Amino acid sequence: MSLTRTLIALVASTVMLIAAIAAGWSYIESNHELEELFDAELAQSTRIIQGLVHHLASTQSPDQLAGTLQETLQLPEGALEEGDYNEILPNGTGHKYEKKLAFEVWTPDGSPLLDTLAANDDLALNPGYARAEATGFQWRTFTLQDPQTGYWIRTAQREDIRQELSQELAMGNILPLLIALPLLVVAVAIAIQLGFRPLRKLEQPVRHMAPERIHPLDTHHAPREVSGLVMAVNGLLERLDDALERERRFSADAAHELRTPLTALRLNLEKLESSDPEKFRELTAAVDRMGHLVEQMLLLSRVDAGVGFSPEYVNLSDIVAQSIADVSPLALRKGIEPSLEDPTGQAMISGQEALISTLMRSLLANAIQYSPEGTRVDTHLEAEGDGFSIRICDQGPGIPISQHEKALGRFGRLDQRLGSGAGLGLAISRRIAELHGGELTLEDRPDGHPGLCVRIWLPEQPFK
């Protein structure tokens, strides 16, 4: 679960919800206020016509008044038809929305003087707002009676035009909000990403921290909200470093203290073995295994601590070839033929020659130890990615894939009946590879035959 994605989703959802509510409320309110405005304009237009009728009624007869109103309020001939989207009439004589307005005038006794609405049904002459249907459209009307002349005046507006204008104006209010909403969501996402940048900076030193290089995190650049967590992590790292240091010191001291009595025991057993070899041979072999274990523990302690690791520019091809030559006597005793395939000829890397030699000899010795007599141990060196890979393949019993990780662990011997090691060889080799920035993995033979391939990849780090 990503905290960044969760916050972005929550904040963006909240912003979008609030924006949707605000847009809907603005749209409804804008339509309502515009309807009020149109009603006010409708009433104002009616009162203007009332003033005109009041003025003309004192000087003109009803027939003359009807003609004057017809000439004044009738839309000019040649006005634009429906579907013509040019809003201004020719020669600037008017506006196409004049067709959306209609006027009616009646005498005090109800005789019509002017009717540009032509409503389908007769509306009662009642003052105020009403609705009517005419020419296939719904109209909004306002009616009043001049108290002095008694004339009735009605003004009407088409409902579809009112709605069209209301929606356009309302959309004009909310459109900037709708356009700004995606930009606001992007801005929120960027702001959250920037806000979490200090946490990502804290992550980097932890990600690249190794057991031999444990150091506290920098609290000066930690956000205040996680300063307590950083201090707790620093305390944990300090305790972990102390525990690892005690473990390394204990292993080194124990192995060092065991070397002297084991050496003395080995010398005494040699004297006794000369008198009765059969009786003391197994005991001597057990002491040798114990001595080998002590040496491996000392080596592992030094490798874990990174003691004396000073990289230098070395030829990996020469190291591999020399390591094969070093283990050749062991291979000859079992009739095993070691081989080397090195198309690179010269694989230069930055590393420590002694540690890489130890790694190679340990893996080659393991391969020879677990291989049947008269078989082969093949070593293949090639360029791979930004470094070089070495594959050492034997023809032994192999290791099931499910047991690979256990075999690479410390003291990870899978079959006590095979070999005489203590299960530290692969662990030491893996640690040496990691110390060089590489990796060690176990694989099945590519040809499908029984056996195991150990792959070591070491990066090519230019020597500076």
N, C-alpha and C positions, 0 to 999 in steps of 0.2 A: 504494500500500500504506500503510495507516494503522498507525503504531506503537501508538497507543492501542488500536485494535480488536484488534491482534495480541496485545498484552499481556493485555487483558481475556479474549480467547478462551483463551490459554494458561493463565492463572492460574485462570480459571473451570473449564476442563477438568481441570486438576490437582486443584483443590479437590473437584470432583464425583467424580473417580476415587478420591481418597483417602477421601472420605466414603462412596462406594459400598463400597469394600473394608472400611472400618471398620464400616459398617452390616451387611454380610454376615457379617463375623467376629463382631460382637456378637450377631447373630441366632442363628448356629450355636452359639456358646458359651452363650448364654442358654438355648437349648433343651436343650443337653447338661447344664448344671447343674441345670435344672429336672427333667429326667428323673432325675438322681441324687437330687434332693430327694424326688420322688414315690416312688422305690424305697425310700428311707429311711423315708418315712411308711408305705409298705405293710408294711415289716418291723416297724415300731413297732406298727401296728394288729394284726398277727399276734401279737406278743408280748403285747399287752393281752388278746387273746382267749385266749392260752395261760395267762395268769395267772388269768383268769376260770374256765377249764376246770379248772385245777389246784386252785383253791379249792373249786369245787362238787363235783368228783369224790370228795372225801373224805367228803362228807355225803349225796350223792344217788346213786341207781342210774342206770344208763345211760339208762333210759326217762325218769326224772325230769330228768336232765341235758339230754336232747334237748328236753323241753318247755320247760325254763328258757331254753335257748339260743334256741329258736324265738321265745319271747315277747320276749326281750331284743333279739335282732338282726334280727328280721323287720321290714320297713318297715310302719308303721301303715296300717290300711285307709283308703281314701279319699285316698291320696297322689296327687300330681299326675301326670297322664299325660304321655307324650312330646308335645312341642310346646307345653306350657304354660310360659311364660317367667317366671312368678312363682317366684322361687327359694326363698322361704320357704314352708313348708307351713302349712296353716290352723292358727290358734291357736298358732303358734310351736312346733309339735310336731316340727319337723325341717327338713331342707333337701332340695331336689330332687336334689342330687348324691348323696344316700344311695342312690338307685336305681342309681348307677354303681359302687357297692361291693357285693361278694358275699363270703360266708363259707362255708367247709366244715369240718366236724369229723368225724373217724373214731375209732372205738375202736382199741385196739392191734391187734385182729385184722382191721381194715380194714372194719368195718361202719359205714355212714354214720349219724351222729347229726343232722347239720345240712347242708343243701345249698341255698343260695340262688343258686348259680351255674348249676346245671343245664347243665353242659358237654355238648356234643354227643359228645365222645369221652372215653373214660376216660383220665385222666392217671395215670401211675405215681406212687406216693407216694414221691417223692424230695425231699429237702430242697433249698431254694434257689429261684432265680427261673426262671420258665418262661412260656410263652404258651399260651393256650387259646382255643377258639372256642365261644361260647354265646349263645343268643338272637339270633343273627345279627350278633354283634359280636365283635371281637377283645379279649381280656382279658390283662392282665399279672398274673401270680400270684406269690405267695411262700409256700412251704410249709416247715413245721418240725415236729418231733416233741418233745413234752414228755419229757425224759429220765426223769422220776420216775413219771408216770402212763402213759406210752406212747401217749397220744392224739396223733393227727395233726391239725394245724390249717393251714388254707389261707385266705389273703385275696387277693381279686382286685379289680383296677380296670379299668374300660373304657379301651381305648387311645384312642378318639376323644376322650374327655373329657380325658385326659392331654395329648393333642396340642392340643386347643382351648385349654386353660389355658396350656400352654407357649407357643403362638403369641401369645395375647393378652398374656402377660407380656413375651415377647420383643419384640413390636411396641411395647409400652409403653416399652421401653428405647430403641428406634431411632426411634420416631415424632418425638420432639423434634428429633433430628438431621435427619430428613427435612424437617420444617417449617422448621428454621433454615437449611437449605441454600440455598433461593432468596434468603433475606435476606442470607446470607453472600456470594452471588454479586453481588447488587446493591451490597452494601457494598464489595466488591472493585472493582467498576466505578467507583463514586463515588470511592474512594480513588485509583485510577489517574488519573481525570479531574482530581482536585485536585492530584495530584502533577505533572501536566503543565501546570498553570496557569502557572507561571513561564515555560515555553517559549512558551506562547501570548502572554504579555505581551511577550516578546522579538520575536515575529513582527510585532506591530502596527506598531512604528516602521519596520521594514524594508518592510512592505507599503505604507506611505504615504510612503516616502522618494522624493523626486524628484531628478533629476540636479543641479538647482540648489540643493538643500537636503540635501546629504549630511552626516550627522553620525554619530559613533560610538555604539554601543549602550551602554546602562547596564550595567556589569559588577557593580554592587553587589547587584542583585537576581537575578543569574544563578545557577542551581544550580551547585554545585561541579563536578558531572560534565561540564558543558558550558562551564565558564569558559574552558578552552583554546580551544574552538571560537569562543566569542564574541570572544576576543582576536585570533584569526586573522582573523575577519570584520572586526573593527575595523581591523586592519592593511590588509586588502584595500580597505575603504571609503576609508581615507585615501589609498592609492595611486591608487584610481579617481578620487577628488576632485582630486588633484594632476594626473592625466592629463587630466581634463576641463577643468580650469582652464588648463593649458598649451595645449590645443586651442582653447579660446575665445580665449585671449590671442593665439595665433598667427593665428587667422582674423581677429580684429579688427585686429591690427597689420598683417597682410599687406594687408587691404582698405584700411586707412587709408593705408598707404604707396603703394598703387597709384592712389589718387584724384588725387594731384598730377600725376604724369607722364601719366595718361590725360587729364586736363583740358588739359594743355599740348599733347598730341598732337592732341586734338580741335580746339583753336584753330588749330593749324598746318594741319590737314586742311581746315578751313573756308576758309582763305586759298587753299590749292591747289585746292579744289573750285570756287571761283569762276572760276578760269581754265579748268578742264577738268572739268565736273561728271560726265560719263559715266565718266571714268577713275577718279575718287576716290570715287564714290558708294558702291560696295560696301565700300571700306575704311572710310569714315566710318560706315556701318551696323555694321560689325564692332566698331569702337571704341565705338559706342553700346551694343552688346550687352555688351561688356566692362564698361563703366561701370555698366550696369544690374546685372550680376552682382556687381560690387563693392558696390553699394548693398544688394543683397539679402544678401550675406554679412555686412555690418555689421549689418543689421537682424536677421538670424538669430542673430548673436552676442549682440546685446542681449536678444533674446527668450529665448534659451537661459539666459542668466544671470539673467533676471528683473529686469533693471536698470530702475529707475524705474517699476515696476509698483505703482501705488497705486490700488486700486479706488475707484470713485465711483458714485453713483447716476445712471445714464444711460438715455435713452430709445432703445431698440433700433430702434423704428420710424423715428425721425428719422435715425439713423445709416444705416440701409439706404436710405432715400429719398435722402439726400444723396450716398451712394456711387454710386447709379445716376445721379444728376445729374452727378457728377464724370466718369463714364466715357461719358456720352452723346456727346461729340464723337468718340470712337473708334468708337462704334456707328454714328453718322451717316455716317462715311466709308465704311463697308461696307454701308450701307443696312439695318442691323439695328435692329429695334424692341425696346428693352428695356421690360418691363412689371413692375408691382409689384401684388401682391394681399396686402393686410394687413387681415384682419378684426379684428385686435386693436385697431388705432388707436393704442394706447399700450402698448408692451411695455417695462416698466421692469425693469432688471437692475442688478446690481452688477458693474462692470467698468471697463476703461480705454478711453475713447472713441477715442483715437488708434490703439490696437492693433486694436480691432474695425473701425475704418474701413479700416485697412491690409488686414485680412483680407478685407473685403467688396470693396474695389477690386481686390485681386489676383484673387479668384475671378471677379468680373464681367469683368475684362480677359481672363482666360483663356478664359471662355465666349465672349466676342466674338471673340477671336483665332482660335479653332478652329471657329467657326460659319461656314457658307457665307454669301455675300452675299444680302441680301434675306430672311433668316430672322428668328426671334424668340429672345430670351433672356428667360425668364420667371422671376420671383422671387416666392416665396410665403412669407409669414411667418405663423406661427400658434402658439398655445399648445400645449405638449405636455408632459405630466407635470408636473414641478416646475420647468419652464422654458419656453423657446421654441425652435422649430426654424425654420431658414431653408433653403429649397430653391431652388437656382439651376439651372435646366434649360436646356440649349442644344439645338441641332439639328445638332450636328457628327457626326463619325464615331464618337464614343463610345469606351469602353475596355472590353475583355473583362473579365469578373469575375476571371479568373485573374491579371490584370495590375493589379488595383486596389491591392494593397499595394505593388507596385513603383512605381506612379505616385505614391503618397503619400510615397515615400522621397526622400531628398535626391539631387538630380541625376538624378531618375527620368524622363527624357524617353523616351517609347516610340517615337515616330516623328520622327526628326531632320528630316524634310522639312517638317513642319508647325510653324508658330510660330517665334519667334526667342528664346524664353526659354532659361534654363539648367537648368530642372528643379527650381527651388527654391521656386516659388510655392506649390504645394500643401503642401510640407513646412513652410514658414513659417506658412501658414494653419492647418495642423493643430496646430502647436506653440502658436499663439496661442489656439486653442480649448481645448487642454489646460491652458494657463496659467490660463484662466478656469474650469476645472473641467468643461469640456464635451467634445465629441467632434466629429470631422469624418469623414464616410464618403462613399463613392461608391456611386451607385445607378443602375440603368437607369431610363429614363423610364417613368412609370406608364401612359402611353397606348400603349406598345408601339412608338412611332416611334423611328427612329435618334436617338441623342443621349446625353447624360450628365447626370445630376442630382448635384449636390454638396449634401449635407445637413450643416448645422451645427446642433448642439444646444448651447444655452448655458443653464446653470441660473439660476433666479431666486433670487438671494441677497439677502434683505432688507438694506437699508443701515442700519447702526447707527452 
